[in-house]
Amino acid sequence: MKAPITVRISPMFWVSAAIIGWISSWSLIGTLIWVAIIFISIIVHEYGHALTARYFGQFPRIELVAFGGLTYPEGPPLSAFKEFIVVLNGPLCSFGLYVLGSLLVKVPMLAQPPVASILQAFRIINLFWTIVNLFPVLPLDGGQLLRILLTSWLGVKGLKAAIMASIIIAAGVGAVALFSGWFLVGAIFLLFAMQNMQSWRATRAVSESDQNQDYHQKLIQAEEALIRGQEKEALPLLEKLRAESKKGVLYITATQYLARIKFQQGLFKETYDLLISIKEDLSDDFTTLLHFVAFEIGDFKTVYDLSAICFQREPSLETALRNAIASAMLQHVPETIGWLEASIRNGLQNVEQLTQEKAFHDVKDDPRFSAFIKEHS
């Protein structure tokens, strides 16, 4: 027997539903009625997704959140056709509620106030939600349908195209809604645009090679070896993965793992070569590592370029000093002074002694630098 479909309701669902109800009715009874309508409408919509996913062998769960709901179809992956049907059945159920409301409002005994007004609100909400939810904007169902179609045709390029289309359409709809006085709708669509911009940045490095299951298996094997402390076993797996994948998220991940191994072996130049090749796609920890090894091998331009972001992530005396020395080597006097001041705030005791070192030779005669040293002597 299959486990029941679990439903989790966030407190913010009730809050957002109550806000919509109050704005729509300006009365306590009206607010309660609207909350009930919104709950029924969204839960039926989500069950449209969930029951279809269950039919196809998945184990869905439902979560009602602020201004909507989410269905997580966990379990074995579905074909593009089945996934399309799972997504489509949500809006179809919402439209079915609209049809049901339209039929009920024609029943004579229900066509009297206040029942008729409630049924009219029920109809309007479900028709409105069906139309809006079919907009080709992620994460709405229309955006998911677009994603499935484009991905099935174009692979990763299709995913990126769906995200870009979502950004453009969401921004346009949001702007039009705001100028038309639909402030809540406008704000929600502009939020969708921002979310998709973040998704666009996150998927920038994704490539077709990331869909290869053999590559995924190699990475899992390497990670398991690293967890066991068997770097020698992980090393050839990571090198082979890099050579075969050539680009993408798996390539970046394998490169970072290899860089960590080389760094632990004290091979700073090899660590640097690996990290500099994926400089724009590094995670925070590896950006900091690149900052360190770049300093060790004398690439002061990279140290300078990463100085602010690395100090923000690791505001230590060591980081400030590396930034000060790199700035001095590049003869950027204001930045050198600024990083020395940061060093003082982080515990540097003798500035004058430090600045006698060779790294500061090319800036020591600058009047601004001389004045700074005199001030802190």
N, C-alpha and C positions, 0 to 999 in steps of 0.2 A: 504493500500500500504506500502510495506516495505521500510525503509529508505535506501538510497544508501550506498554502502560500502565506507567508508572514507579512504583516502590515505594521509598519512603524510610523507613528504620527508625531512630527516635531511640534513643540509648543508654538513655534513661529507660524505653523500652518493656521492654527486657530487665530493667532493675532492678525495675520494678513487677511484672513477671511473676514474677521470682524471689522477691520478697517474698511474693506471694500463694502461690506454690508452697511456700515454706518454712513459712509459717503453716499451710498445709493438710496438710503431710506430715511436717515436722520431720526430714527426711533429705535428703541430697544427691541420691540417685537419684530420690526422690519429687519434689524440686524441679525437676530436669531434665525429668521426665515432664510435670509441670504446665506448665512453660514451653513445651514442645512442643505440648501441648493448647491452651494459650491462643493461641499463634502460629497454629496451624492454624485455630482457631475464628474469630479476628479477621480473618485474611487472607481466608478464604472469605467472611465477612460483607462485607468491603469490596469484594471482587471482585463480589459480588452487585450492589452499587451501580455499580461502575465499568463492568462489562460491559454493564449496561442503559443507562448513559449513553452508552457507545460505540455501542451499537445505534441510539440516537436521534441520533447525529451529533456528540456532544461529544468532548472530548479529556481524559479524566479522568486524575488521578494520585492515588496512594494514599500516605498517611503514617501510620505506626504510631507512636503516642505513648504516654505513660504512661497505663496503665489503659484503653487502647482504640485506635481507629484513626479516621482521617478520609479521606474521599474528596472531592477537589475536582473537580467536573464542569465543567471550563473549556470555553469555546467558546460557540456560539450559544445564547441563552436558550431554554428549553423551555416548552411550554404547561403549565398547572397539572396537567393529567391526566398528561402524561409525567413531570413532576417527581415527582408522587405515586408513580408506578410505580417510578422510580429509587430513591426513598427506601424504599419498601415491600419491594423485592427484597433488601435487606440482611437484615432480620429473617426473611424467608422462607428465605433460604439458611441462616441460623443454625438455624431450625426443621428444615430439611432434614437438617442434621448430627445433630440430636437424633434424628430418625427413623432415620437411618442407624445411629447408635450403638445404638438400641433393637433394630434388626433384627440387627445383628452379635452383640449379647450373647446372642441366642437360638441362635446357631450352636453346636452342641455342642463343637467343638474350640476355640472362643474363650470358652466359658463357664467356663473353668478359671482359677484364680489363676496369675500376677498379671494376665493379660490381661483377665479379667472386671472386676477393680477399675479398670483403666485405662479400659475402655469405659464403666463406670458413671460415672467422673469426667467423661469426655468427654460423656456424655449430660446429666449434671447441669449442667455449665458452659453448654452450648448452650441448654438449656431455660431456665435462670436468666437468661442473657444475652438471650434472645429476649423473655422477660417484662419484664425491667427496661428493656430498650431501647425497648419500646413504651409506657412511661409517657409521658403527654403533658407532657413537660418538655423544653424546649430546653436543650442541643443534641442530646438523644437523638432517635432516629428518630421516636418517638411524638410528640415535640414538633414535629419538622419536618412530620410529616403534619398535625398540628393547625394549624400555621402556614399550610401550603398551602391547606387547606380554608377557614380563616377569611379568609385574604387574598383568595382567589378570590371569596368571597361579599361581604366587607365592605371590601376594599381595605386602606388603611393602618390603619383602625380594627381590622380583623381581625388585623393584625400586632401591634398594641398589646395586643389582647385575648389573643393567644397568649402574649405575654411576661408579662402579668400572671398568667395561669393558671399559667404555669411557675413564677413566684415562689411562689405560694400552695401549689401541689402539691409542689414541691421542698422547701420549708420544712417542710411537714407530714410528708412521707415521711422527710426527714432527722431530724426530731425523734423520730418513732416508731421509726426504725431505731436511733438512739442509745439510747433507753430500753429497747429490746429486746436490746441487747448487740451489734448489728451495727454496730460503730463505724466500720469502713471505708466501708460503704455509707452510713451516716449522714453522715459527713464529706464524701463525694462529692456527695450530694444538697444538703447545705447550701452547698457550693461552687457548685453549679448555681444555687441561689437567689441567691447574691451576684452571680454573673455576669449573671443575668437582671435584677437590680436595676440594674446598670450599663447594660445594654442598654436598660432602660426610660428611664433618664435620657437616653441618647443619642438615643432615638427620640421623645422628648417633643415636639420641634419638627417632626417629620416630618408632612407633610400630603399630601393627594391631589394637589396641584399638583406635588409632587416626582416624580410618575410621568409627567408630561408631557414627551415627548421633544423637542418644540419648545423648551421652556424650557431643557432640558439643552443643546441646540444653541446657543442664545443665550449661555448662560454660557460654553461652550467658545470661542465666537467672541470674547467679551469677554476671556477669559483669554489667548487667543492675541494679541490686540491689546495687552494690558498687557505681555506678555512682550516684544513688539516695541517697547515704549515709546510706543505710540500711544494715549495716554489719551483724546484727543478722539474717536477711533473707538470706544473702549470705553464711553465715557460714555453715549451714547444707548441702547446695547444693555442696559446695566445698569439704566438708568432704566425702560426698557420692560419688562424682566424683573420688576422690583419692582412695577410698576403692574399687570402681568397676573397674577403669581403670588400676590401679596398676603400670603402666609404660607408657612411651611415652610422647609426647609433651603436650597433655592435662593434664596429671598427673603432669608434671613439672610446667605448668602454674597455675594449681589449688593449688599446694604446695606453690608457691611464693605468690599468693593472700592470702592464709591462714597465711603465715608468716607475711605479712604486717599487717593483722588484729591483730594477736597476739602481734606484736611489738607496735602497737598503743595502745594496752591494757596494755602495760608495762610488758608483759610476755616474758622476754628475753630468759629464758631457753627453753620455748616452741618454740619460734622463731628460736633459734639456732638448736634445734632438727629437725625442718622441713627443714631448709636450708642446714644443714650438710649432710642430706640424699641425696641431689641432687647437691652436691658441684660442680661436674664437668660440670653440665648443667645450671648453674645459669647465668642470664643476668647480665650486668654490674652493674646495680643498686642494685641487690640483692647480688652480690658478695661483694659490699661495705657494705651492711647491715650485712652480715655474719661476715665480718671483725670486725664490731663494737660490735655485740652481743657476738662473741667469746671472745673478750677482756673483756667484762663485766662479763662473767661467768668464766673467767680464763683459757680458752683454748688458751694458748700463742703459741702453735705449729701452730694452724690454722692461728692465727694473723700473725705469722712469715712467713708462707707459702704464704699468700696473701699480704704481706707487699708491695712488689714492684708494683704489678699490681694495688693495691688500691691507692697507693700514686700517681701513674701515672694518675689515673682517678680523684682523689681528692687530689691535692697537697697542703694540708692545714697543719697548725701547729698541730692540733688535730691528724691527721693521722700520722704524723711523730713521735709525742710523743708516740702514741700507739705502733708504730713499735719499737721505742727505748726501751720502757719498756718490750715488748715481747722478744726482742733480749737479753736484760739484764737478764730476768728471765730464759732464756735458756742458758745463759752464752756464748753467741756469741759476743765476745768483739769487733771485727772489725765492725760488723754490728751495734752494739750499738753505737759506736763512729760515724759511718756514719749517722745514723738516728738522733743523737743529733746535728750533723752539719747541717742536713736538717732542724731541728727544729730551730736552730739559724737563718738560712736564712729566715725562715718563721715567725720570730718575737719573739722567745724565748729570755728572758732578763737575767735570772739568772740561768745559767747552774749548778753552784756549789750547789746552794740551792736545785735544783731539784734532783741532784744525791745523795743527803743525804737521800732520801727516801728509804724505805725498798726494793723496786724493784731492786735497784742497789747494794744491799749488796754483792752479790756473784761476782761482777766484779770490785768493787771499789779498790781492792788491786792489780789488774793486772797492771803491769808497763805501758802498753800502755794506759790504761784508766786513770791512775794517771797522766801521762804526758799530756793527753788531758785536764783533769780538770785544771791542773796547767796553761796550755796555755790560758784557757778561764776564769781564775779567775779574 
